[in-house]
Amino acid sequence: MSAGSVAVVVPGEIDLPSWDLYEISIPCTVFGKPQSDLADPWYELRLCAFGEQSSGDPGAGTGAGLALRTGHGLDGLIGADTVIVPSVPDPCVEEGAPLPPELIGALREAHAAGARMVSLCTGAFALAEAGLLDGRRATAHWMHTAQLAARYPKVTVDDSVLYVDDGDVLTSAGLTAGLDLCLHLVRRDLGAHVANQLARRMVVPAHRHGGQAQFVDLSMPVTDDAGLGPVLDWARAHLDRPLTVAELARRAAMSPRTFYRRLQRATGTTPLQWLLNQRLGRAQALLESTDLPVEKVGELSGLGTANNLRHHFVKQIGVSPREYRRAFSRTA
């Protein structure tokens, strides 16, 4: 087992409103602090800056009184055993602003040289732009997976997991899911015992149950189809009763076929899946805010018996209702 070298990509200039330092801090914490009692040698960490300060005396200024002294430019990616892209600036995700071509070229070169490529959160956009996710399964923060899938159709995007290990290319969901993936890398490199001990020191679970599906907002996407609003509001107010597409279509004064087509266009999902999402959302709210028995939660959300509620929770959200309540309950 060998730790090896880890190169983390950071920008030459960090604009805090558009760049999240949290993802940068995760690999620095996991790989940058020697843990010689767990493994010696530990990882060799190098920060590699691109942009205005990536040559000469590389360093990244945050504009908020903070600075990263990197010591390396993008040439530092070559020869690293692992290359991590923590995230990309918000405009590159939200507005489709182009990523620096020198960064994309360096990522391709590092991968061709044999580096294990890793992205945290929106760093997946950089790996996808470099073509390193083509034909692969990948993930990112659930708020950005739809954009990732639309922009890079050759990538199979999975928004239900905390991370995806595809051998030499790994991707994680957002924020703390990056920590899950980094601990997974330690587990791969140095074994479960070392990863578990490191997790204990960081006061985090060595492995979290479920995926990011339990954090996804299941509420209806915004729609400008005014004709659907009243009937969908009515449906959400009557989730505890049997509802059919035919009944909803009748209330909307549409044929079932027209209703199906307009709801799918407005929400991106089918009427039955929309109903299931609303019922799961209601069950999540009840589990978070009440002490009602699971059987009652199933009844009020329209999911029926406790067994049926558990079936849909495990399938769609990745954890059981009781596990979800333990994690998210707001009741005393």
Secondary structure, 3 states (H helix, E strand, C coil): CCCCEEEEEEECECCHHHCCHHHHHHHHHHHHCCCCCCCCCCCEEEEEEECCCCCCCCEEECCCCCEEECEECHHHHCCCCEEEECCCCHHHHHCCCCCCHHHHHHHHHHHHCCCEEEECCCHHHHHHHCCCCCCCEECCCCCCHHHHHHHCCCCEECCCCCEEECCCEEEECCCCHHHHHHHHHHHHHHCHHHHHHHHHHCCCCCCCCCCHHHHCCCCCCCCCCCCCHHHHHHHHHCCCCCCCHHHHHHHCCCCHHHHHHHHHHHHCCCHHHHHHHHHHHHHHHHHHHCCCCHHHHHHHHCCCCHHHHHHHHHHHCCCCHHHHHHHHCCCC
